[in-house]
Amino acid sequence: MRAVILAVGRWRAGPERALYEDYARRLREAPELIEVEDKRKTDTATRVAREAELLRARIPAGAVTVALDGSGRMLSSEDLTARIQTWRESAVPAVAFIIGGADGLAREIVAKADLVLSLGPMTWPHMLVRTLLAEQIYRAEAILAGHPYHRAGPPPERG
């Protein structure tokens, strides 16, 4: 199963990108990072709707979709790992993590997502969210492999 990070905005060189690339290099298969951007000067509602169109067009066929949104569920690393393990075992071809721009994701993206995930009640810069996701994907891989990177215990029990 491949991981795809769909994100609004383009990377620039900087510490967030360097840290993302560090985690991506640690993975057996780095997440595919797909960036979309609409630079037209429009009002917020129009921009968010256009970003949604661009994001939807890039979701891989058959992918499980995970929308990053403050209204979502907060999962522990172990719980996210269990979900990833279930998707792998179900032969899901890809999981697409969808990150909105500065004004968030369109409600229809959130409503249609297979999972709406919150990284907590704090507001995070959308560029940093890519790095947080790469770290959690790496952590999930470490948990499933029994690697000591994740020191909170063994992989989650399957029932």
N, C-alpha and C positions, 0 to 999 in steps of 0.2 A: 504494500500500500504506500502510495507516495503522498507526501504532505505538500500542500500548496498554500502559500500565503498570498492572498489577494489584498492589495493595499492601495489606498488613495494617496497620491503624492509620490515624488521622486526623491530617492536618496541623494544626499550630498556626502562628501567625505566628512568624517567626524567620529567621535568616540562611540556613538550608538551603532553606527555602521560597522566599525571595527569589532565591537563586541559581538554583534550579530554574526559577522563572518567567522569569528572564533568558534562560536557554538555550531554554526553550520558545518564547519570543517570537521568537527568532532563526530558528527553523525555518519552512519554508514552511507546514507543517502541524504544529501542536503535538501532542505525544502526548496521547492521551486518558488521563487519570489516573482510575482507578477504585479507590476505597478501600473496604475491607470491615473490619468490626470486630464482635467478639462480646464483649460486656462481662460476660457471666455469669462468676461466680466458680466455676472448675472446676480440676481438676488439669491439669498441662501436657499430657499425652497427649490428653485430651479437648478441650482448647482448640485444639491444633494440628490435630486431626482436624476440628473444627468450622470452623476457618479454611480448611482445604482445601476443604470443602464450599462455603463462600462464594466462594472464589476460582474453583473449577471452574465454578460457576454463571454466572460473569461472563466467561468466555473466549469471545470472538467465534467464531461458526461459521466453520470453515475456517482458523482462525488457526494459524500456526506458534507453538509455545510455547517460551519460553526461561525456564527456571527458574534463578534466582540462588541458588547454593549453593556453599559452600566446597569441596565434593567435585568441582566441575565443572572444565571446561577453562578455562585462562587463554589468552585470545586477545589478540593485538595489535590495535590500532585498525584496522590495514589488514586483518587477517583478519576481524574483525567486519564491516567495510565490505564485504568480498567476499561474506560470507554475506547481508548485507542486499541487495546488488546481485542476487545469485542469486534470492532470494525475490521481489524486484520483477520480475525478468525472467520468473519462473515464474507471474506473476499471482496470487501469494498475496494474499488480501484484507487480511490483518492479521498483525502479529507481536505476540504478547502476552508481555511481560516480566513474570515473576511473582516478587514479593518477599514473603518470609514475614515474620512478626513477630519479636519478640525471641527466640523459641525456634526459629526457622527454619521451613522448609517440611516438610510431611508427606512421608514417603518416597514415597508413591504419586504425588504431584505430580512429584517429581524423576524417578522411574522412567519416567513417561509423557511427559516433556518431549522435544521434538524436539532441543533443545540444553540442556545443563546448563552454565551459565557461572559461572566464579569470577572475582571481582575481585581475586584474590590471596590469599595465606595470612593476611593480617591480618583481623581482625574489624572490620566497619564498622557504624555505627549504621544500622538499617534505614531511617530517614528520610533519611539522607544518600545511601543507595544510589539513591534516586529521582533525586537531583541528578546523581550520577555517570552514571547511564543517560542522562539528558537531554543531558548534555555529550557522551557518546559517540555518541548519535544525531545530534547537531548536527555532530560531527566527521566522522562517516560522510558526511553530506550535503555537507560542505565538501570532503572528499576526492573524492567522486564529481563534484563541480562544478569541481574544480581550483582551489578557493579557497585563498588563502595561509594561512588559519587553521591548517591542518595543514601543518607545515613539513618533515615527514619524507620527502617525495617525492611522485611522481605516484600516481594511482589504481592499484590492483593490476592486474596483467596478467591478462587472461582467457584461459584455454586450453582 
